[in-house]
């Protein structure tokens, strides 16, 4: 059985989203996969942009909705940004996404639950819920190590406001 850890954080602004992204970026290592989900407009791409900036990506990061995968060079590792919303599981499998998942960079997959079977068994799952004009609730689940420890570290760092709604 895979170990899991969870933290639920509420952010009140885009600046707090950037702070959360920075704190996760401080923990990230090559080969990490961040699996993002949430409603349309919840902030998946915004989080991805803030995370990319936090790892030293200087290029403009925008949604890879139609290109599926965009690659960027970060300060210490590559950043792979995926949007699998328009793919079937079979199409995603044919793209060879696992080459990215187990590569030398960090990968963010938007709409990750659509290809859950293809994701690595250890990952950081993030569900973003839109709770008002600026407020977002991040339900973060660490699946396996080191991601369970990341949840504990985010809790200890006081990233955002802890929220016990799960």
Helices and strands as residue ranges (DSSP letters): E 4-11, H 14-27, E 33-38, H 44-54, E 69-73, E 78-83, H 89-94, H 98-101, E 106-110, G 112-118, E 123-130, E 136-143, H 147-157, E 161-162
